[in-house]
Amino acid sequence: MSKIFRCVAGVLLAIATCAAQTAPDIAAIKAKAATGDAKAQFELGMEYHDGLDVPPDYPQAAIWFRKAAEQGNAEAQNGLGDLYFMGWGVPKDYAQAAIWYRKAAVQGNAEAQFNLGLFYDNGLGVPLDYSQAAAWNRKAAVQGIAAAQYTLGVLYEKGHGVPRDEAQAAEWWRKAAKQNHAGAQNNLGWLYELGEGVPQDYTQAAVWFRKAAEQGLAIAQEALGELYDRGQGVPQSNAEAATWYRKAAEQGNAGAQEGLGVLYEKGNGVPQDYAEAASWYRKGAAQNSPIAQWYLGQLYGSGKGVPQNYVEAYFWLDISTAQIGGNMTQVVAKDRDAVASHLSPADLSRAQEWARKWFEDHTAKVQ
């Protein structure tokens, strides 16, 4: 399922920062913290962490979180884990972060349970262990942590640490989606579009894609654009397709760049403009979209929107042929070979060498 949103590693639940209705009495908090009151120590650490009522000072935050954490305050333990994770006020140390997250997690702190699950899911400070990732995410998920519900859904969809079960993935993504988690909304939309784990329902797919798209998630914007393009679950509208493709394309989504290019090439939903089509195809092609590479090669071969250039046409078509896969390989290869008939042996060799070098460079980047 290529368009499932699976970004997990960058989502760490930090300690909550709650703006008080009135300014706290910092002097009173400091005095109480100095007596060893763990709650006040945590609150003082938060003051230094957030820098709302005192100048921000992560080393001081770490000092006061540690004092509270060593007394068993779970929020402070999670907060100290966050500081070690980020390297704020203490040296960055994933192993230490995991130690403090675990102390908070075993006390039932939901944020720490999610964070510890995240560490097991990515092998940060602990050995990679999907079963442990699933166990800790489940504990946080049943407490209502949307990010944990989303992550547990990803684990079920991938079959990591739990049996692969798209119905379970749908159940957990739905819980997170109802809390407005954009990634879960997108993924639930894909399950409805494909009919995996839920009955196929394009209307429901469009509903969930729209919720994620309106939050700015590019992959959902592209998916919603595709539904408008095809008229599935929504009335067919090239103009709406162009609107959503553009939102995703401007965020760098290669599929949307390709889709918007097609609309400009055909004049569907936007004025026909081959130069604009070529511009969007080029953006998608540069991100290694085989379809965009194919279409850009065709434009160079025909001289539409760009100066006719058979060397460049061959280059893009050769790259696309090598990657597009399936029955389309022969189709694109036929276009490439037609272009080759216009090239001298020297120019053909130059185009092939250009493509070879391109593959070398992009393979190195992936590694």
Buried (B, 14 or more C-beta within 10 A) or exposed (E): BEBBBBEBEEBBBBBEEEEEEEEBEEEEBBEBBEEEBBBBBBBBBBBBBBEBBBEBBBEBBBBBBBBBBBBEBBBBBBBBBBBBBBEBBBEEBBEBBBBBBBBBBBBEBBBBBBBBBBBBBBEBBBEEBBEBBBBBBBBBBBBEBBBBBBBBBBBBBBEBBBEEBBEBBBBBBBBBBBBEBBBBBBBBBBBBBBEBBBEEBBEBBBBBBBBBBBBEBBBBBBBBBBBBBEEBBBEEBBEBBBBBBBBBBBBEBBBBBBBBBBBBBEEBBBEEBBEBBBBBBBBBBBBBBBBBBBBBBBBBBEEBBBEEBBBBBBBBBBBBBBBBEEEBBEBBBEBBEBBBEBBEEEBBEBBBEBBEEBEEEEEEEEE
